[in-house]
Amino acid sequence: MRSTFNLKEPNKSGETLIIFSAYFKNEGRKFVYSTGESINPKEWDFTNRQPNNLTGRTEIANKQRNIKRQLDRYSNYFSDLIH
């Protein structure tokens, strides 16, 4: 089982939802869940599939850290359910 985060509309000019998806190879099924979190695609790291790692105390950096924390919670909770 592998899981990842993607943007619902990666080419959108404004904010778009972050989608959690997991693929179950044995069952041949894909689980897709909307996290309820949204981010501007300019602030998204498409290679690592997470918010850009900004430092500092700016409002954008704080928002991205909060989103990253929430995405980690989703990922950890899902991992705990599977194992």
Secondary structure as the mmCIF struct_conf table of DSSP 4:
data_model
#
loop_
_struct_conf.conf_type_id
_struct_conf.id
_struct_conf.beg_label_comp_id
_struct_conf.beg_label_asym_id
_struct_conf.beg_label_seq_id
_struct_conf.end_label_comp_id
_struct_conf.end_label_asym_id
_struct_conf.end_label_seq_id
STRN STRN1 ARG A 2 LEU A 7
BEND BEND1 LYS A 8 GLU A 9
TURN_TY1_P TURN_TY1_P1 PRO A 10 ASN A 11
BEND BEND2 SER A 13 GLY A 14
STRN STRN2 THR A 16 PHE A 24
TURN_TY1_P TURN_TY1_P2 LYS A 25 GLY A 28
STRN STRN3 ARG A 29 ILE A 39
HELX_RH_3T_P HELX_RH_3T_P1 PRO A 41 GLU A 43
STRN STRN4 TRP A 44 ASP A 45
TURN_TY1_P TURN_TY1_P3 PHE A 46 ARG A 49
STRN STRN5 GLN A 50 PRO A 51
BEND BEND3 GLY A 56 ARG A 57
HELX_RH_AL_P HELX_RH_AL_P1 GLU A 59 ILE A 82
#
